[in-house]
Amino acid sequence: MRVIYIHREIEKKIKTFLKQFPVVILTGPRQTGKSTTLKEVFVPRYKYISLEEPTIRENILSDPKLFLDTLPDRVILDEIQYIPELLPYLKMKVDENRTLKGKFILTGSQQFQMMKNVTETLAGRTGLLRLLPFSYVETKEIFLKKYKLNPLKIFIHTCLRGSYPEIFIHNKYDARAWYDSYIQTYLERDIRNIYNIGNLRDFHRFLRLLASRCSQILNLSNIASDLGVAVNTVKNWLSILEASYIIYLLPPYYKNIGKRITKSPKIYFTDCGLLCHLLNIKKENELLNHPLLGAIFENYCIQETVKLFENEGLRPEIYYLRTKTGKEIDLILEVTEGVYPIEIKFTKTPTLKTIEPLLYFYREIKKIKLLKGFLFCLVDTKSKVTKDISALNIDSYIEEICKII
């Protein structure tokens, strides 16, 4: 029986980019549905060719010009990172007719290697998009049928099952076994074969350590000390995870604020399922009683916000703000008119005390224009906490952010 296909928000942006660029690149972590999406939406209009098979790569490299000359007008080249030698020939092919838009769609999971070659050889000819695990918007109808959009149930499901398409769709799959396999494949296939990682066991410990520090300000020295490795090693490993879209580093906001502001990023995972797996959270009661519950909920909000931007082909204009005295706004969304301050709290009963960090910044921060504020929490419906600050659940939060971006 054919597995149900859940349409992705990024489909609209891919179609738009195909009208603007000769080449469109769809990248993102492994197993986020890049190949499935392109096959579902663009085949048979586009010829699909997977470059993962060694014999196919050998045939292409034996005569790349002949290969490209025999292709139809519109082609999907899947997993382009396996054959970067083809990129210069792709450039020549594109330059033969720069008015022809949407000829090639390329996919790749390793941003480091692929993007280095792409930016050098196809500069000005490509539109780049990132496909992350399912967003709330994409799965809303399923949640509606299952939980009637209960914010707490949706959060729990997102943490215990995750948002990667395969494990989300196949609800009978063992989530723990799937994530074990994902980490093992990711470590052995991608990290060891493509990047120069020395001790994979240390790298695995590094992943778990990062999970234990999710939603915290990044401290490279402390992490290096706990692992017993050099700070430069930690920097390298972080860059790999960030480039592979496993983690997201939220930058600090310090424009026009002054010097007494924290300037290190905060660390988040792009999938709460992977985060909870690394924290060894297997059941609902373990999640709800976990000492990092608040941090996990914050990670949940950040991951959904990032996906909203990425699905529109935008780089996230989001930050956090923390003073040297410890006053903090969890999330800041910057627009031309000013900034929207957002507090994140695992609560169903918002009070003035809950939003005290927002109230403090409304009183004390004069150098930036603070627009209306939001409290992302577990309320059943959108409600006003003050005239300037609204309490939102996941559904109303996404609705508000979509209006802004």
Buried (B, 14 or more C-beta within 10 A) or exposed (E): EEEEBBEBBBBEBBEBBBEEBBBBBBBBBBBBBBBBBBBBBBEEEBBBBBBEEEEBBEEBEEEBEEBBEEBEEBBBBBBBBBBBEBBBBBBEBBEEEEEEBBBBBBBBBBBBBBBEBBEEBBEEBBBBBBBBBBBBBBBBEBBEEBBEBBBBBBBBBBBBBBBBBBBBBEEEEEBEEBBEEBBEEBBEEBBBEBBEBEEEEBBBBBBBBBBBBBBBBBBBEBBBEBBEBEEEBBEBBBEBBBBBBBBBBBBBBBEEBEEEBBEBBBBBBBBBBBBBBBBEBEEBEBBBEBEBBBBBBBBBBBBBBBBBBBBBBEEBEBBBBBBEEEBBBBBBBBEEEBBBBBBBBBBEEBEEEBBEBBBBBBEEBEEBEBBBBBBBBBBEEBBEBBEBBBBBBBBBBBEBBEEBB
